[in-house]
Amino acid sequence: MIPDLRLENINDIIVTHDHGDHSSGLEMIADYKMFEQKPSVENGGTRPRLYGPEEVIDSFRKSMNHKLTYKNYQLEDYFNIVITKHGDEVPISHELMLTTCNADHKAVPSFGLILNYQGTKFGYSGDTRFCPSLLNFLSHADLLIHECDGGNVIHTTPEELSGWKKESGYNGKLYVCHIRDEDKSSEYGLTPLVDNIFVDVEKIRGK
């Protein structure tokens, strides 16, 4: 359990793309922050920050604005939008930096990311087809979580990901997510991400 991990304490939000298994509930967070915590301009508060490249933020505008129709409010009325440019570091705090990279999801705009916390880097692929340029970007992460949906045409397969791992010599810690119960990713030397795993990234980096 992470101390103080409560909705009222979460003010920075990163959602890689507008699909239900990733973004459902964002409008509920918006409503809670606006009407329970009352951080709107009218009340002198601060809106939570929503990070992402323009094409992803625009997809949220199109899908969510009709759900956020109180007094004709739009997405920007609920969130402080922080537009990221792929490859540029964006500060979340003085200790935490965000860098994004385009992901090839096919269905909707998506992005992968690296979070750099005082030199320790966490990478996440978003949802993507096998994308060497994204993996080259993510290879700088000490801990990498990559989706891996065996055989699905809009996701990376275990064969592709394990092949990249061997060829690249990636020596960070790699976990796979977005897998089905019947998936055999472990047969390819990949480790599924499961509940209650704690990873000490400092040990991975040899500190």
C-alpha positions in Angstrom: 0.0 0.0 0.0 1.3 3.4 -1.0 0.7 6.0 1.8 -1.8 8.8 0.9 -2.6 7.2 -2.5 -6.1 8.8 -2.5 -7.9 10.5 -5.3 -7.8 13.9 -3.6 -4.0 13.7 -3.6 -3.6 12.8 -7.3 -3.1 15.9 -9.4 -1.0 14.7 -12.3 -2.7 12.3 -14.8 -1.2 10.5 -17.8 -3.5 8.4 -20.0 -1.8 6.9 -23.1 -4.9 6.6 -25.3 -8.7 6.8 -25.4 -9.7 3.2 -25.0 -12.0 2.0 -22.3 -9.5 -0.3 -20.6 -7.2 2.6 -20.2 -9.3 5.8 -20.0 -12.7 4.7 -18.5 -13.2 6.7 -15.3 -11.4 9.8 -16.5 -14.7 11.7 -16.6 -15.5 10.5 -13.1 -12.2 11.9 -11.8 -12.9 15.1 -13.6 -16.3 15.4 -11.9 -14.9 14.5 -8.5 -12.1 17.0 -8.7 -14.5 19.7 -10.0 -17.5 19.3 -7.8 -16.2 17.6 -4.6 -12.8 19.2 -4.3 -14.0 22.3 -6.2 -10.6 23.2 -7.8 -12.3 25.3 -10.5 -11.2 28.8 -11.3 -14.5 30.1 -9.8 -13.4 28.6 -6.5 -9.8 29.7 -6.7 -8.4 26.2 -6.8 -6.1 24.3 -9.1 -7.3 21.8 -11.7 -5.4 18.4 -12.0 -3.0 18.3 -14.9 -3.6 16.0 -17.9 -0.5 15.2 -20.0 -0.2 14.0 -23.5 0.6 14.9 -27.2 -1.9 17.1 -29.0 -3.4 14.2 -31.0 -4.2 12.1 -27.9 -5.6 15.1 -26.0 -7.8 16.0 -29.0 -9.2 12.4 -29.0 -10.2 13.0 -25.4 -11.9 16.3 -26.3 -13.9 14.5 -29.0 -15.0 11.6 -26.8 -15.4 13.3 -23.4 -16.8 16.8 -24.0 -20.3 15.4 -24.4 -19.9 13.7 -21.0 -18.7 16.9 -19.3 -21.6 19.2 -20.2 -22.2 21.0 -16.9 -22.7 24.7 -17.8 -21.1 24.0 -21.2 -17.8 23.1 -19.6 -15.1 21.5 -21.9 -12.1 19.3 -21.1 -10.0 22.3 -20.4 -12.4 23.5 -17.7 -11.8 20.2 -15.8 -8.0 19.8 -16.4 -4.9 21.9 -16.9 -3.9 20.4 -20.3 -0.1 19.9 -20.6 0.8 19.2 -24.3 3.9 17.1 -24.7 6.1 17.0 -27.7 7.7 13.7 -28.4 11.3 13.5 -27.3 11.1 16.6 -25.1 11.3 16.3 -21.3 8.3 17.8 -19.5 8.6 18.5 -15.7 5.9 17.0 -13.5 7.8 18.1 -10.4 11.4 19.2 -9.7 12.3 15.5 -9.2 10.1 13.8 -11.9 10.4 14.3 -15.7 8.1 12.9 -18.4 9.2 12.1 -22.0 6.8 10.7 -24.6 7.2 8.8 -27.9 4.7 7.9 -30.5 3.1 4.4 -30.3 1.6 2.6 -33.3 -1.8 1.5 -32.0 -3.6 1.7 -35.4 -7.1 2.2 -33.9 -6.5 5.5 -32.0 -3.6 7.9 -31.3 -1.4 6.5 -28.5 2.0 7.1 -27.0 4.7 5.4 -24.9 6.5 7.2 -22.1 9.5 7.3 -19.8 9.3 8.7 -16.4 12.7 9.8 -15.0 12.8 10.1 -11.3 16.2 11.4 -10.2 18.0 9.4 -12.8 15.9 6.2 -12.4 13.8 5.6 -15.5 10.4 3.8 -15.8 9.2 3.0 -19.3 5.7 2.1 -20.4 4.7 1.2 -24.0 1.0 2.2 -24.0 -0.8 -0.1 -26.5 1.2 -0.6 -29.7 1.9 -2.9 -32.6 5.5 -3.9 -32.7 7.3 -0.6 -33.1 11.2 -0.7 -33.2 11.5 3.1 -32.9 9.4 3.1 -29.7 11.4 0.1 -28.3 14.6 2.0 -29.0 13.3 4.9 -27.0 12.1 2.6 -24.2 15.4 0.7 -24.1 16.8 3.5 -21.9 14.4 2.6 -19.1 15.6 0.7 -16.1 12.2 -0.9 -15.7 10.0 -1.4 -18.7 6.3 -2.5 -18.9 5.2 -3.5 -22.4 1.8 -4.7 -23.6 1.9 -8.1 -25.2 -1.3 -9.5 -26.5 -0.4 -12.7 -28.3 -1.4 -12.6 -32.0 -3.7 -9.5 -31.9 -3.1 -7.4 -35.0 -3.1 -4.1 -33.0 -0.8 -5.3 -30.3 2.7 -6.7 -29.9 3.1 -10.5 -29.9 5.3 -12.4 -27.5 7.5 -13.6 -30.4 8.1 -10.0 -31.4 8.9 -8.7 -28.0 11.1 -11.6 -26.9 13.0 -11.4 -30.2 13.6 -7.7 -29.6 14.8 -8.4 -26.1 17.4 -10.9 -27.3 18.6 -8.9 -30.2 18.8 -5.6 -28.3 20.5 -7.1 -25.2 18.1 -5.1 -23.1 19.3 -5.6 -19.5 16.7 -3.7 -17.5 13.7 -5.4 -15.9 10.9 -6.2 -18.4 7.3 -7.1 -17.5 4.4 -7.7 -19.9 0.8 -6.6 -19.5 -2.4 -6.5 -21.5 -2.2 -10.3 -21.7 -5.0 -12.8 -21.7 -5.3 -15.7 -19.2 -4.5 -18.2 -21.9 -1.5 -16.3 -23.1 1.8 -18.2 -23.0 4.2 -15.2 -22.8 6.2 -17.0 -20.1 7.1 -19.6 -22.7 9.0 -16.9 -24.5 11.0 -15.9 -21.5 8.7 -12.9 -20.7 7.4 -12.2 -17.2 3.7 -11.2 -16.8 2.9 -8.3 -14.6 0.7 -9.5 -11.7 -0.9 -8.0 -8.6 1.3 -7.3 -5.6 4.7 -7.3 -7.3 7.1 -4.8 -5.8 10.2 -4.0 -7.9 13.1 -2.3 -6.4 14.4 -0.3 -9.4 17.5 0.9 -7.4 18.7 -2.8 -7.2 18.1 -3.2 -10.9 20.4 -0.2 -11.5 23.0 -1.7 -9.2 22.8 1.0 -6.6 
